[in-house]
């Protein structure tokens, strides 16, 4: 074995052990190998950038602010005769939807619009009061789907005082004013408040909210808008009860 060869590189003494005949450098990679390595680095960088862009572009539904909590009750007010709802319009958040009429599933849970075919449509719960009748009328809709934002994506952005219009089958448009917007965890969902009897013409809009649980495929909270009837366009309102 040859004697170690001492050299200095940038002031540091480095030792090379060379085989007989001198130091043999490692073989140079072929042009094809170098090109493949460069391509792998490029693909890795593109993947990282794509993930970063996707995360940055992800849009989350608005969450109700504490100031929007308002009231869950609207007190006494006008009411309308029973008439099935046809459509709902919420000008401040750009909602205009035909209303489906849905009931209960076989297991007793409330039916919801199909995510694959009706994510952009809201639904009236047909076992609740019709909008404008004395009692609680319930309209539900999805917040999003695998295609992106759905009909009630911006429901959490509503504020007390904003208007909701529901067109009825008899040609009347019931005009509601928002009294409060709140978010509840699903384990603390106030079903009695949402679906129970009411002494005035109440409207409750419901969608999912909060954190999405990827393990179960469901949101952990529910966003609820509380509103009460204030006027209508069409036949005269009935007198408020006292």
C-alpha positions as CSV (number, residue, x, y, z in Angstrom):
1,X,0.0,0.0,0.0
2,X,1.4,3.4,-0.9
3,X,2.4,6.0,1.7
4,X,-0.2,8.6,2.6
5,X,0.1,11.8,0.5
6,X,-0.2,15.0,2.4
7,X,-1.6,18.2,0.9
8,X,-2.9,21.5,2.0
9,X,-6.3,22.8,0.8
10,X,-7.3,26.3,1.9
11,X,-4.9,26.1,4.8
12,X,-6.1,22.7,6.1
13,X,-3.9,19.6,5.9
14,X,-5.7,16.8,4.1
15,X,-4.5,13.2,3.7
16,X,-5.2,11.1,0.6
17,X,-4.5,7.4,0.5
18,X,-3.8,6.4,-3.0
19,X,-3.4,3.1,-4.6
20,X,-0.3,2.2,-6.5
21,X,-0.2,4.3,-9.6
22,X,-1.7,7.4,-8.0
23,X,-5.0,8.6,-6.7
24,X,-8.0,7.4,-8.7
25,X,-11.0,9.7,-8.6
26,X,-14.6,8.3,-8.4
27,X,-16.1,7.6,-11.8
28,X,-18.0,10.4,-13.4
29,X,-21.8,9.9,-13.8
30,X,-23.1,9.7,-17.3
31,X,-25.0,12.6,-18.9
32,X,-28.2,10.5,-18.7
33,X,-27.8,10.0,-14.9
34,X,-27.1,13.6,-14.3
35,X,-30.2,14.6,-16.3
36,X,-32.3,12.1,-14.3
37,X,-31.1,13.5,-11.0
38,X,-31.8,17.1,-12.1
39,X,-35.3,16.1,-13.2
40,X,-36.0,14.5,-9.9
41,X,-35.0,17.7,-8.1
42,X,-37.3,19.7,-10.4
43,X,-40.3,17.4,-9.8
44,X,-39.7,17.6,-6.0
45,X,-39.7,21.4,-6.1
46,X,-42.8,21.5,-8.3
47,X,-44.6,19.2,-5.9
48,X,-43.6,21.4,-2.9
49,X,-44.8,24.5,-4.7
50,X,-48.1,22.9,-5.7
51,X,-48.8,21.9,-2.1
52,X,-47.9,25.4,-0.9
53,X,-50.2,27.0,-3.5
54,X,-53.1,24.6,-2.6
55,X,-52.8,25.4,1.1
56,X,-52.6,29.1,0.5
57,X,-55.6,29.0,-1.8
58,X,-57.8,27.0,0.6
59,X,-60.9,29.0,1.5
60,X,-62.7,28.5,4.7
61,X,-66.4,29.4,5.4
62,X,-66.9,32.5,7.5
63,X,-67.3,31.9,11.2
64,X,-70.0,33.9,13.1
65,X,-68.4,36.6,15.1
66,X,-69.2,37.1,18.8
67,X,-70.8,40.4,17.9
68,X,-73.3,38.6,15.6
69,X,-74.6,36.4,18.3
70,X,-77.6,38.6,18.9
71,X,-80.8,36.9,20.0
72,X,-82.3,33.5,19.3
73,X,-85.9,34.9,19.7
74,X,-87.7,37.6,17.9
75,X,-90.7,38.1,20.2
76,X,-94.2,38.7,18.8
77,X,-94.8,39.9,15.3
78,X,-96.9,39.4,12.1
79,X,-97.6,36.0,10.6
80,X,-98.8,34.5,7.3
81,X,-101.2,31.8,6.3
82,X,-99.7,28.4,5.5
83,X,-98.1,28.2,2.1
84,X,-95.3,26.0,0.9
85,X,-92.0,27.7,0.2
86,X,-90.6,27.9,-3.3
87,X,-87.3,29.7,-3.0
88,X,-85.0,31.6,-0.6
89,X,-82.9,34.7,-1.2
90,X,-80.3,36.3,1.0
91,X,-79.0,39.4,-0.8
92,X,-76.1,40.3,1.5
93,X,-74.3,36.9,0.9
94,X,-75.4,36.3,-2.6
95,X,-77.8,33.4,-2.0
96,X,-80.7,32.6,-4.3
97,X,-81.9,29.0,-4.2
98,X,-84.9,26.9,-5.2
99,X,-86.1,25.1,-2.0
100,X,-86.3,21.3,-1.8
101,X,-88.9,19.8,0.6
102,X,-87.3,17.2,2.7
103,X,-88.3,15.1,5.8
104,X,-86.7,12.3,7.8
105,X,-84.5,9.4,7.0
106,X,-85.5,5.9,8.0
107,X,-83.4,6.2,11.2
108,X,-85.2,9.3,12.3
109,X,-82.4,11.8,11.3
110,X,-83.2,14.8,9.2
111,X,-82.7,14.4,5.4
112,X,-80.3,16.8,3.7
113,X,-79.8,17.7,0.1
114,X,-77.6,15.3,-2.0
115,X,-74.0,16.4,-1.9
116,X,-73.5,15.1,-5.4
117,X,-76.5,16.6,-7.1
118,X,-78.0,19.3,-4.9
119,X,-75.1,21.0,-3.0
120,X,-76.2,24.3,-4.4
121,X,-79.8,24.0,-3.3
122,X,-81.3,24.6,0.2
123,X,-84.1,22.5,1.6
124,X,-87.1,23.3,3.8
125,X,-87.7,20.8,6.6
126,X,-91.3,19.8,5.7
127,X,-92.3,18.9,9.3
128,X,-91.6,22.5,10.4
129,X,-93.9,25.5,10.0
130,X,-94.0,27.1,6.5
131,X,-92.0,30.3,6.4
132,X,-94.2,33.1,7.8
133,X,-96.5,30.8,9.8
134,X,-96.4,31.2,13.5
135,X,-93.9,28.7,14.7
136,X,-90.3,27.7,13.7
137,X,-89.6,27.2,10.0
138,X,-86.3,25.4,9.3
139,X,-84.2,25.7,6.1
140,X,-81.0,23.8,5.7
141,X,-78.1,23.7,3.2
142,X,-74.6,22.5,2.8
143,X,-71.6,24.6,3.5
144,X,-69.4,22.9,0.9
145,X,-68.8,19.7,-1.1
146,X,-65.8,18.1,-2.8
147,X,-66.5,20.5,-5.6
148,X,-66.0,23.6,-3.4
149,X,-68.3,26.1,-1.6
150,X,-72.0,25.1,-1.5
151,X,-75.3,27.1,-1.1
152,X,-74.8,28.2,2.5
153,X,-71.0,28.6,2.4
154,X,-71.3,32.3,3.6
155,X,-74.1,31.8,6.1
156,X,-71.7,32.6,9.0
157,X,-71.1,36.0,7.5
158,X,-74.7,37.2,8.2
159,X,-75.3,39.9,10.8
160,X,-78.3,40.9,12.8
161,X,-80.6,43.2,10.8
162,X,-79.9,41.7,7.4
163,X,-82.7,40.5,5.3
164,X,-83.9,37.0,4.2
165,X,-86.7,36.7,1.6
166,X,-88.7,33.5,1.1
167,X,-91.1,33.2,-1.8
168,X,-94.2,31.1,-1.2
169,X,-96.4,29.1,-3.5
170,X,-99.3,31.6,-3.1
171,X,-97.1,34.4,-4.5
172,X,-96.3,36.0,-1.2
173,X,-92.7,36.9,-0.4
174,X,-92.1,36.6,3.4
175,X,-89.4,39.1,4.6
176,X,-87.4,38.1,7.6
177,X,-84.7,40.0,9.6
178,X,-81.8,38.2,11.2
179,X,-81.7,38.5,15.0
180,X,-78.7,36.4,15.7
181,X,-76.0,34.1,14.2
182,X,-74.4,31.4,16.3
183,X,-72.2,28.3,16.1
184,X,-72.8,25.3,18.2
185,X,-70.7,22.1,18.6
186,X,-72.8,19.2,17.4
187,X,-72.8,17.6,20.9
188,X,-74.3,20.8,22.3
189,X,-76.8,21.4,19.4
190,X,-79.9,23.1,20.8
191,X,-82.5,21.0,19.0
192,X,-85.4,22.2,21.1
193,X,-84.6,25.8,20.3
194,X,-84.2,25.1,16.6
195,X,-87.1,22.8,15.9
196,X,-89.4,23.5,18.9
197,X,-92.6,25.5,19.0
198,X,-92.4,29.2,18.7
199,X,-95.0,31.9,19.6
200,X,-94.0,34.0,16.6
201,X,-93.1,33.5,12.9
202,X,-89.5,32.3,13.2
203,X,-87.0,31.2,10.5
204,X,-83.9,29.2,11.3
205,X,-81.2,28.5,8.7
206,X,-78.7,25.7,9.4
207,X,-75.4,24.6,7.9
208,X,-72.3,22.8,9.0
209,X,-69.3,24.8,10.5
210,X,-66.3,24.8,12.7
211,X,-63.5,22.2,12.3
212,X,-63.7,19.4,9.7
213,X,-63.0,16.0,11.1
214,X,-61.2,14.0,8.4
215,X,-61.5,10.8,10.4
216,X,-65.4,10.9,10.3
217,X,-65.8,13.1,7.2
218,X,-68.0,15.5,9.1
219,X,-67.8,19.0,10.6
220,X,-67.8,19.2,14.3
221,X,-70.1,22.2,14.6
222,X,-73.3,23.7,13.2
223,X,-73.9,27.4,12.2
224,X,-77.5,28.6,12.9
225,X,-79.1,31.8,11.7
226,X,-82.1,33.0,13.7
227,X,-84.6,35.4,12.0
228,X,-88.1,36.6,12.5
229,X,-90.8,37.8,10.1
230,X,-91.1,41.5,9.8
231,X,-93.1,42.1,6.6
232,X,-94.3,40.6,3.3
233,X,-94.9,41.5,-0.2
234,X,-98.4,40.4,-1.2
235,X,-101.6,39.7,0.8
236,X,-102.1,41.6,4.1
237,X,-100.5,40.1,7.2
238,X,-102.6,38.7,10.0
239,X,-102.7,40.6,13.2
240,X,-100.1,39.7,15.8
241,X,-101.4,37.7,18.7
242,X,-100.8,38.9,22.3
